[in-house]
Amino acid sequence: MSSMQSKTYFIVAIIIISLVLVGCQKQEKGDATDDKPYSVVTTIGMLGDIATNLASDYVKVTTLMGPGVDPHLYKASANDVKLLHNADLILYGGLHLEGKMSDVLDSLSSTRRAIAASEAIPEQYLIGHPGSYDPHVWFDVSLWLYAVEAVYEGLIDLLPEHTEDITTNYQAYVAQLEQLHAYVQETANTLNKEQRVLITAHDAFEYFGKAYDFEVRGLQGTSTVSEAGTRDVQQLSQYIVDHKIKAIFIESSVPRKTIQSLQEATRAKGFDVQIGGELFSDAMGDAGTKEGTYVGMVEHNINIIVSALAL
């Protein structure tokens, strides 16, 4: 090999090594080096709403379960798993909310930056018992603030250089939710005690009932995995007749037939109960609408409930 060829190979080798080192440096610094937002992947829209309100200028939020999707039955697609593996931060409910995805999320949490936001709530405030807690904690707005704080801490850990901005956004969001909690309480208080009976497709509103003084009954349990049987329908329809309940409610993430069958069974007993409207339980409304935000979803629900039961 000539002296000239040796010099050429030496120069090429130096260039290749330099490029590899630059590439490694970019990987170590993360997306911010490439001027790309960090990737935050959430399971449910309520968690996506928190991340968006706190850090939308610095992160790209992707929510796996959109409007009308039931998290209890949701199965992760290959693309979902890819998104989760590539995420800089994963936010999920926990408390077995995600049902069939729980194993995937638990596995990822051992190797990725992941937060089970609902599990930040002190156990003494949870409904149920260890291993079987009700996961629908967002319907007590005061409890949901614990989840907001957990997400806030996760975002600060991910983006320490933006602590000041994220903290300002966090404080504003908390103030908004405190106002929301007061609004739900005031609106609920317009009903008499005997009017405060909420009957829905599945038991997603126990935290709502406890916080805002409603008796709550669901045709199915806290999960929609097992369907309601004929006996469940007959027992609840008899309760409606005996207590002359004015309205029952469908849920956006549960098939309408569940509540329609209850309405038909009640009518067969000689009592005409109305369907009071559609509530958002395990999923928010369409993106770009008021109901597509956590605040809008909660306001919609309490307004629909009070309007129907006050007839």
C-alpha positions in Angstrom: 0.0 0.0 0.0 1.4 3.4 -1.0 2.0 6.2 1.4 -0.8 8.2 -0.2 -3.3 5.4 0.2 -2.3 5.0 3.8 -3.0 8.7 4.5 -6.3 8.4 2.7 -7.5 5.5 4.7 -6.3 7.2 7.9 -8.4 10.3 7.1 -11.5 8.3 6.2 -11.2 6.3 9.5 -10.9 9.6 11.5 -14.1 10.9 9.8 -16.0 7.7 10.5 -15.0 7.7 14.2 -15.9 11.4 14.5 -19.4 10.7 13.0 -20.0 7.8 15.4 -19.0 9.9 18.4 -21.3 12.7 17.3 -24.1 10.2 16.9 -23.5 8.8 20.4 -23.5 12.3 21.9 -26.9 13.0 20.3 -28.3 9.8 21.6 -27.1 10.5 25.1 -28.6 14.0 25.1 -32.0 12.8 23.8 -34.5 14.4 21.5 -33.8 18.0 22.8 -30.4 17.9 20.9 -32.3 17.3 17.7 -34.8 20.1 18.5 -37.6 17.6 18.7 -40.1 17.5 21.6 -39.9 14.7 24.1 -42.4 11.9 23.6 -45.0 11.4 26.3 -47.3 8.5 25.8 -50.5 8.2 27.9 -53.1 5.4 28.1 -56.2 7.6 28.8 -57.2 11.1 27.7 -57.4 12.4 31.3 -53.7 11.8 31.7 -52.9 13.3 28.3 -54.8 16.4 29.4 -52.5 16.8 32.4 -49.4 16.5 30.3 -50.7 18.9 27.7 -51.7 21.5 30.2 -48.3 21.3 32.0 -45.8 20.9 29.3 -47.3 21.2 25.8 -44.5 23.6 24.7 -41.9 20.9 25.4 -43.5 17.5 24.8 -45.5 15.7 22.2 -48.4 13.9 23.9 -49.8 10.8 22.3 -52.9 9.1 23.9 -53.4 5.5 23.0 -57.1 5.2 24.0 -59.2 7.9 22.4 -62.9 8.9 22.7 -65.3 6.0 23.3 -62.6 3.5 24.0 -63.0 1.2 27.0 -59.6 0.8 28.8 -60.7 -2.3 30.6 -61.0 -4.2 27.3 -58.3 -2.4 25.3 -55.6 -4.6 23.8 -52.2 -3.0 22.9 -51.4 -3.1 19.1 -47.9 -3.6 17.7 -47.8 0.1 17.1 -48.8 0.9 20.7 -46.0 -1.2 22.0 -43.6 0.6 19.6 -44.8 3.9 20.8 -44.4 2.9 24.5 -40.9 1.5 23.9 -39.8 4.8 22.2 -41.5 7.1 24.8 -39.4 9.3 27.0 -42.2 9.2 29.6 -45.2 6.8 29.9 -48.2 7.8 31.9 -50.9 5.3 32.8 -53.6 5.0 35.4 -52.6 1.8 37.2 -54.9 0.1 39.8 -55.6 -2.4 36.9 -57.5 0.2 35.0 -55.8 -0.8 31.7 -56.9 -4.4 32.2 -55.3 -6.4 29.3 -52.4 -3.9 29.0 -51.4 -4.1 32.7 -48.7 -6.8 32.1 -47.1 -4.7 29.2 -47.1 -1.5 31.3 -45.7 -3.2 34.4 -42.9 -4.8 32.3 -42.1 -1.4 30.7 -42.1 0.4 34.0 -39.0 -1.6 35.1 -36.9 -0.3 32.2 -38.6 2.9 31.1 -39.5 6.2 32.8 -43.2 5.4 33.6 -45.7 6.6 36.2 -48.9 4.9 37.4 -50.5 8.2 38.2 -53.6 7.0 40.2 -51.3 4.9 42.4 -50.0 8.2 43.8 -53.2 8.6 45.8 -52.9 7.5 49.4 -54.5 4.1 50.0 -56.8 5.4 52.7 -58.7 7.4 50.0 -59.1 4.5 47.6 -62.3 2.5 47.3 -62.0 -1.3 47.5 -59.2 -3.3 48.9 -55.6 -4.1 48.0 -55.4 -5.8 44.6 -58.9 -4.7 43.8 -59.1 -0.9 44.1 -61.6 1.0 42.0 -59.4 2.8 39.4 -61.9 5.5 38.4 -60.3 8.1 40.8 -60.6 11.1 38.4 -64.3 11.6 39.3 -63.3 13.0 42.7 -61.6 16.1 41.4 -59.9 16.6 44.8 -58.3 13.1 44.6 -57.3 13.6 40.9 -54.9 16.4 42.2 -52.6 13.6 43.5 -52.3 12.2 40.0 -51.7 15.7 38.6 -48.8 16.1 41.1 -47.3 12.8 40.2 -47.3 13.8 36.5 -45.9 17.2 37.4 -43.0 15.5 39.2 -42.4 13.2 36.2 -42.3 16.1 33.8 -39.8 18.0 36.0 -37.6 14.9 36.1 -37.8 14.7 32.4 -37.3 18.4 31.7 -35.4 19.9 34.6 -34.3 22.9 32.4 -38.0 23.9 32.1 -38.9 23.6 35.8 -40.1 27.2 36.1 -42.5 27.1 33.2 -43.9 23.7 34.1 -44.4 24.8 37.7 -46.3 27.9 36.6 -48.5 25.8 34.4 -49.0 23.2 37.2 -50.1 25.9 39.6 -52.6 27.3 37.1 -54.0 23.9 36.3 -54.4 23.0 40.0 -56.3 26.3 40.6 -58.5 25.4 37.7 -59.3 22.0 39.1 -60.0 23.4 42.6 -62.6 25.7 41.0 -64.0 22.7 39.1 -64.3 20.7 42.4 -66.2 23.6 43.9 -68.5 23.9 40.8 -69.4 20.2 41.0 -70.2 20.4 44.7 -72.4 23.5 44.2 -74.2 22.0 41.2 -74.9 18.7 43.0 -76.3 20.6 46.0 -79.1 21.9 43.8 -80.6 18.4 44.1 -82.5 17.2 47.1 -81.0 14.1 48.9 -83.6 11.8 47.5 -82.9 12.9 44.0 -79.2 12.0 44.2 -79.3 8.5 42.8 -77.0 7.9 39.8 -77.5 4.7 37.8 -75.1 3.9 35.0 -73.9 1.1 32.8 -70.9 0.2 35.0 -69.6 1.1 38.4 -67.4 4.0 37.4 -68.8 6.7 39.6 -68.2 5.5 43.2 -65.6 8.2 43.8 -68.0 10.7 42.4 -70.8 9.5 44.7 -68.6 9.6 47.7 -67.2 13.1 47.0 -70.5 14.7 46.0 -73.0 12.8 48.1 -74.7 10.6 45.5 -75.9 7.0 45.8 -74.3 5.2 42.9 -75.4 2.0 41.2 -73.9 0.4 38.1 -75.3 -2.5 36.1 -71.8 -4.0 35.8 -68.9 -3.9 38.3 -66.0 -1.5 38.3 -64.7 -3.4 35.2 -66.6 -4.1 32.0 -64.8 -7.4 31.4 -67.8 -9.5 32.7 -71.2 -8.6 31.3 -74.3 -8.1 33.5 -76.5 -11.1 33.8 -80.3 -11.3 33.7 -80.5 -11.3 37.5 -78.5 -8.1 37.7 -80.9 -6.4 35.2 -83.9 -7.6 37.1 -82.6 -6.5 40.5 -81.6 -3.1 39.4 -84.8 -2.5 37.4 -86.8 -3.4 40.5 -84.8 -0.9 42.5 -85.6 1.8 39.9 -89.3 1.0 40.2 -89.4 0.9 44.0 -87.6 4.2 44.3 -89.2 5.9 41.3 -85.8 6.9 39.8 -86.4 9.4 37.0 -83.4 8.8 34.8 -80.6 6.4 34.1 -77.5 7.1 32.0 -75.5 5.6 29.2 -71.7 5.9 29.0 -69.7 6.9 26.0 -67.3 3.9 26.3 -69.9 1.2 27.1 -72.4 -0.1 24.5 -75.9 1.6 24.7 -77.6 -1.8 24.8 -76.5 -2.3 28.4 -78.7 0.6 29.7 -81.4 0.1 27.1 -81.9 -3.5 28.4 -82.3 -2.0 31.9 -84.8 0.5 30.6 -86.8 -2.2 28.8 -86.9 -4.4 32.0 -88.1 -1.4 34.0 -90.9 -0.6 31.5 -91.9 -4.3 31.6 -92.6 -3.7 35.4 -94.9 -0.8 34.6 -92.5 2.1 35.2 -91.2 4.4 32.5 -87.6 5.5 33.3 -85.9 7.9 31.0 -82.4 7.8 29.6 -81.0 11.0 31.0 -78.2 11.4 28.6 -74.6 10.2 27.8 -71.9 10.5 30.4 -68.1 10.3 29.9 -66.7 7.7 32.2 -63.5 5.9 31.0 -62.8 8.2 28.1 -63.2 11.9 27.3 -65.0 13.5 24.4 -63.7 14.2 20.9 -60.5 16.2 20.6 -61.1 19.8 19.9 -64.4 19.9 21.9 -65.0 21.1 25.4 -65.8 17.6 26.5 -62.4 16.5 25.0 -60.7 18.1 28.1 -60.8 16.9 31.6 -62.5 20.0 32.9 -65.1 20.0 30.1 -65.8 16.3 30.6 -66.5 16.7 34.3 -68.6 19.8 33.8 -70.6 18.0 31.1 -71.3 15.0 33.4 -72.5 17.0 36.4 -74.7 19.3 34.3 -76.3 16.3 32.5 -76.9 14.4 35.8 -78.4 17.3 37.6 -80.6 18.3 34.7 -82.0 14.8 34.2 -82.6 14.0 37.9 -84.2 17.4 38.7 -87.0 16.8 36.2 
